[in-house]
Amino acid sequence: MRILFLIFLMFFLPLAHSQNLTAVQIYTDNQLLNLIKENKHLSQVVLDECQLVQDIEVRANKAKMPSYQFLWGDMLAYGVCVKKDIELGLHYMRLAADQGLVEGLEQMGRYYHVGKFMQVDITQAILFLKAAATMNNLAAQMRLATIYQQGYGSPLDYPELYSQLHHAITDDKAIHKKISQLKKQLMTKMPAHVVSAAKRADYTN
């Protein structure tokens, strides 16, 4: 659905607005981070009729801003407003992750887990997801719990992840139910006293 929506925006929206093109201001870092968190960053670039491509590239390549490295990498990987270049796109996503951008860490971990653009590598997936999980990224925590349930990871990691999920906050009923299921699965991998200690511990920031 994401790809179909972007294709629609890229090919039909510019035609509808070709007579009313207005200058678009570059996003502030906070604005872009919010767009990324809501997974609206690519659609916003298209809604802005691809006017900011050069500014985005400069902030990613010259200023080395992690939020813009992530955006530029995603644009390249999916061919949004630029020629598609998956390898270069992943390079910029990795740069954002290496600078500690939590969304970059989660996305790289997800890509390694499912084999998106690359071969499946569970070891690398766990590495990135653990880093994102410690920064309170719920998507990373939940994916990591699923991976652990499949027999990967170390038992030494279970209490920390259990504590993170135990302290997770969400108003989404479906996600809340999923967290409860993941916690129950993790509980089966730990003695009762370890579970109790994990509930009391707070590994969140």
N, C-alpha and C positions, 0 to 999 in steps of 0.2 A: 504494500500500500504506500509506503514511504516513497519508493521509486516512481510509482505511477503518479503520485501527487506532484513530485518534483518535475516529471516530464510535462505534466499539464501546465504547471506554472512557467516552465522554461519556454514552451512553444506557443502557448495561447495568451497568457497574460501580457507579454510585451506587445502583441498585436493590438490588444484592447486598449492599451495605454500609450501607444506610440505617439498620439497627438497631444498627450498631456504629460510629457516627461519633465520632472522637476528634480533639482539637485538633491541628493541624499547625503546627510551628515554621517560621518564614520561613527561607529558605535563606541561608547566608552567601554572600558574593560568590564565594569560591573554589568552593563547592558548585555554584552556578549556572553558573559558567564551565565547570566540568567537565561538567555536564549539556548545556550548549550545544555543547561540543566533541564530545560523543558523540551529538548530535542527539536528546537525550532530554528536553529542557526542556519541550516542550509536553505530552508524554505524562505527565511527572511532575506537572504542574499538574492534569491530569485525574485521575491516580491519587490525588492529595491532595483529590479531590472538590471542586475549585474553591473551597476555603476561603480561599485566599490572594490572591484577586483584588484586593481593596482595598489590601492591603499592597504588592503588586506595582505597582499603579498609583501609589501614593504614592512608592515608590522610583524609579520611572521619571520621574514628573512633578515631584515636589518635590525629592527628593534628586539627581535627574539622574544616577543611576548608569548607566553605559553598558550593563552586563550586564542590568540590569532594563529599560532602554529597548529593548534588543534583544528580550527576552522579551515585554514588553508589546506591542511592534510585531508580533511574530509571532502573538501571541494575537489581536490585532485583525484582522490580515490573513487569518487562517484561521478566525476566529470561534470560538476555543476559550475556553469559559467566559464569553465576552462577546459582545455583538452585533457582527457582522462589519462592519468599516470598513476597507477596503483602503487608502484614501488616508491615513487617520490612522495606520494600521499602518506604512506605508512611511515616513511622517514620523518616527516613533520609531526605525525601523531606521536611517534616515539620520542621526539624531542620534547613535546609537551608533557608527556608522561615522565620523562627523565627530570623535568623541572618540577615535578610534583603536582601537576594538575590532576586532580582526583578523577575527573571525567575521562582524561586521557589514559590514566592507569586502568580504570574500569573497562574502557573500550578495548584496549590492547589485550587485557586478560580475557575478555569475551571473544575477541577474534581468535586468539590462540586456542580457546576452549572449543569453539564450534568449527574452526578451520575456515574462517572468513578471510579471503584474500591470501591465505597462507595455509600451511599444513598444520594439523592439530598437534599441539605440544602442551600437554597437561602440566608439565613442570614449569614452563614459562607462564602458563595461564595462572597457576597458583601464585607465582611470584608477584605478578601484577595485581591480582585480585586481593591478595593479603595486604599489599600496600594501600590499596583503595579502601579495604575494609577497616583498617586502623584509622582511616580518616572519615569514618562514619558514612561511607557510601553503602546504602542499604542494598542496592542491586548487586554490588560486589559481594557483600556478606551472604546474600541468599544464593548466589551462584556458587560461591565457595562451599557452602553447606551441601549443595547438591553434588559437587565434585567429591567432597569427603565421604558422602553417603555411597558413592560408587567405588570406594575402597582406596582412594588416593589420599595423600597428605599424611601427616604424622599425628599420632594420638596426643602428642604434646600441644598440638594446635587446637584441639577440640574445645578445651575450656574457654580459651579466649574468644573463639567464634561464638560459642554458646552465650557467653556474657554479652557480646555485642548484640546478638539477636534478642536476648532477654531485655536489653535496655533500649531496643529500637522503638521509635515513635512513628506511627502512621495513622491517618484517619481513613485509609482505604480498607474496607472490610475484607476484600479478597486477599490483599497483601497480608493483612493481620492474620487471616486464617492460614495462609501459606507459611508465615513465620512460625506459627504454633506447630505446624506439621514438621517443619525442619528442626525445630527444637526437640520434638519428641524423637525424631530419628537420631539426632546427636546424643540424646540421653542414653540410648541403647549402647553407645560406644564408650560410656564412662561409668565408673562406680558412683553410687548414690552420693557419697561424701564429696566427690569431685564436682558433681552437678550442683550440690548445695553451695560449695565454695564459689563456683562460677557465677551463681545468682547473686551472691553478695559482692563479688568483685565488679569493678567498673573499668573496662578497658577502653571506654569511649573517651574522646577528647573534650 
